[in-house]
Structure formats: C-alpha cells, structure tokens
Amino acid sequence: MSLIGVGREATRLLVDNGLGCGVIVGNPNARVSRISISDLTVNTRHSLATGCGVQFNSSYDVQMWRCMIANMNCGVEVLDSSFVYLTDLEIVDPRAEGGVGVLVHGERVHNDQYLTRVFVQCPGASQPCEVGFRIANSQGIWVDACGAFHCGIGIHLVATPERWLEHVFLARNAVDNCTRSGLRIDSTPTGMVRRVQSIGDWSSSNQGAGIVVNDPYGTVHDISFNGARVYNNGEAGVVINGGSHISIDAASIAGNGRLNPDASGIHVDACRMLAVRNSTIGAYSGFEPTHDFAIFGLDTVGRGLVSGNVFEPSRSGTFHSLNERVVMHGNLDLQNAQ
C-alpha cells in the first residue's frame, strides 16, 4: 500500500474521529508489509487526548518520509513493528504534558527501526510535550541526525517490565531547550537496557541535566557516550545513578549547573564500573566555571578509570572525592593553574 501526497502544504489529512488517529497501518492479528507514506500533513482542529498521527501496528518493511504531523497526542507510534524507516519528518506540538513525538514500543520481539532527520518541536509559545522520542523495548534501533526542541525530555530510552531495550545506536542528534533532561535512560526491576552507543550527540540548554542514567535496579549495562557535547544545562552535565560498564569518551562538558549551584559536570550517585577518558570538563570555550565539581561522587564507584582528561576550572574543585578503586592516569588538571 502507498499513501503518497503531492506535498505537505497541498495534501492535508484532518483528524476528526473518536480514536484521535490519522492513519492506522496494520493490526495485532495480522502482520502487514511494504507500506509507503510520504509528502503529506496530518493535523487536527480539536484537542486530542489519545491516538496518534500515524500508527504502525505489527507492521514489517514500512517507510514514511517528507511528512508533517501537528497537534496530535502522539506524532508517530511504532508498535511491535520491524524494519521501519522514518525519514525527513517534522512533528510539531504533540499534546502538552502527556504527548510524545515518536513512540517505539511493543510486547513482541521487534527490531530494526531507522529514524533519520526526524525533528520534534514544541515552539516557545506552546507548552512542551512529555517526551520528544521515547524508545522502549526494541532490539535494534538507529536514531541519526534527529532533533528534539522545547520538549519535556528530549530522548527517553526505557525498558518496561519483563522487556529489553538493546542495540541502540544514537548519532549526531541534537536536544535543546527541553524543560527536563536532554537524554534519559531508565530501567525497571525486570526490564533491561543494554548495549547503547551514543556518538556525537548534543545536549544543550535544557533545564534539567544534559544526560541522565537512572538505574536503581541494576539492569542497565554497557552504555557508551562518545564525543558527547553537553553544554549550558540547568542541572549537572551527566548524572549517573546506577548502571555498569558506563563510559564517557572524548566528551565536552561545560557551562552546566546554571540553575543549581550544587550541580557538577559529572555527578555519580552509584555505578558499578565507570570510565571517563579523553574528555574536557570545566570552564572553557567561553563558558564560566558554573558547575561545582568536575566529577562528583567517585567514592560511590565500584571500579573505575579516569584517564587522559583535561579538567578546566570548576567552582569548588576538580574532584569531590577520590577512590582507590578508581585508577587515575594522565589527566591534565588546570584547576589552580595561573
């Protein structure tokens, strides 16, 4: 099936039904495949508390490109679907508070979703939605060159009970001016998040922390942030509460803690294994020493490595605490340099 418009400005689907859905592809009882949707807009004249602009349900090999979805409860919902390609989409003003721009989830095994140049935004004059991108329970997803602006949380990775989220590849994404955290990873007691790789993602000017890993249950493993740019956030640059084998490499972390003087560049509440390598943390590139410490909470780390970093000045000092189980090697500390 193909649903092809002649352009976003010319082909518009106005939603006016009890489900609050513009397009529903597939159903849980029969898998559908080879679906194409492009060059159109889905909009509504009413406030919608449920539904979505486009839902892919138990679908396989579906493509959607050059579309706009505006004012829906959820922009695009990918439910129990595999080999889904979303490209060049603009999702504007999902429902304030509870809305989601892109939702990937399900109870069955589903994988291979590819999001490229998908942008979710709630303009400054409107209320932010709950989440720009929420990825739950997938076993293989690529999010590349996407953006979340003026949302609640920018990108939210989560495993719900009895489900896994694994093989997540994030690259060159931008999260800006969100009212909560930029990138957040959550788990549940029986839901696991593992094998997440972030390369060159940007998290800036959010009111919360730039990056949050929240794992009080010990079910988050193998998380890599490589080349992250974490600037000017209201809380800490990176918050780590639990997790194992978490690495921060070649990152730039500066200007954070602007709304909370107790926030640090990297704030660790607990982590079983942590590596911070070849990163620059502190006041540099025009940023003042706004955060408290470069790294807070090394005493809560089970095993760790802090190597090859440049620590520019922080307000109170480079390290809040030290730990004999954390190896320190080859760092350049400019805290008291004249």
Secondary structure, 3 states (H helix, E strand, C coil): CEEECCCCCCCEEEECCCCCCCEEECECCECEEEEEEEEEEEEECCCCCCCCCEEEECEEEEEEEEEEEECCCEEEEEECCEEEEEEEEEEECCCECCCEEEEEECCCCCCCEEEEEEEEECCCCCCCECEEEEEECCCCEEEECCEEECCCEEEEEECCCCCEEEEEEEECCEEECCCCCCEEEECECCEEEEEEEEECCEEECCCCCCEEEEECCCCEEEEEEECCEEECCCCCCEEEEECEEEEEECCEEECCCCCCCCCCCEEEEEEEEEEEECCEECCCCCCCCCCCEEEECHHHEEEEEEECCEECCCCCEEECCCCCCEEEECCEECCCCC
